[in-house]
């Protein structure tokens, strides 16, 4: 079984998703956060700040 290493970008993406979830945001535009590109996650995150 191959071990998949997380990149810094993966860790940042996960961090942004966790921060959005902590604010009660679970979907954006009818899609779950894990389905969205990083750009849209960051856009939503900075709207909330």
VMD Tcl script that draws the C-alpha trace (Angstrom):
set ca {
  {0.00 0.00 0.00}
  {1.39 3.41 -0.99}
  {1.80 6.07 1.64}
  {0.48 9.43 0.48}
  {2.21 12.40 2.05}
  {0.30 15.58 2.72}
  {1.78 18.67 1.15}
  {1.79 22.07 2.81}
  {-1.05 23.06 0.50}
  {-3.11 20.07 1.69}
  {-2.51 21.03 5.30}
  {-3.47 24.67 4.62}
  {-6.63 23.55 2.81}
  {-7.58 21.33 5.76}
  {-6.94 24.20 8.17}
  {-9.20 26.57 6.20}
  {-11.95 23.92 6.03}
  {-11.75 23.37 9.79}
  {-11.97 27.11 10.45}
  {-15.03 27.43 8.21}
  {-16.70 24.48 9.93}
  {-15.97 26.08 13.32}
  {-17.92 29.12 12.09}
  {-20.85 26.93 11.09}
  {-20.18 26.87 7.34}
  {-20.56 23.37 5.93}
  {-21.49 24.08 2.31}
  {-20.80 26.82 -0.21}
  {-23.00 27.08 -3.27}
  {-24.67 23.76 -2.45}
  {-21.36 21.85 -2.46}
  {-19.53 20.42 0.51}
  {-16.29 22.12 1.44}
  {-14.12 19.15 0.45}
  {-15.48 19.34 -3.11}
  {-14.43 22.96 -3.64}
  {-11.17 24.35 -4.99}
  {-8.83 26.05 -2.55}
  {-9.47 29.46 -4.14}
  {-13.19 29.37 -3.31}
  {-12.47 28.21 0.23}
  {-10.11 31.13 0.78}
  {-12.59 33.57 -0.76}
  {-15.32 32.45 1.64}
  {-12.93 32.41 4.59}
  {-11.88 36.03 4.04}
  {-15.50 37.13 3.61}
  {-16.08 35.84 7.14}
  {-13.04 37.54 8.74}
}
mol new
graphics top color blue
foreach p $ca { graphics top sphere $p radius 0.5 }
foreach p [lrange $ca 0 end-1] q [lrange $ca 1 end] { graphics top cylinder $p $q radius 0.2 }
display resetview
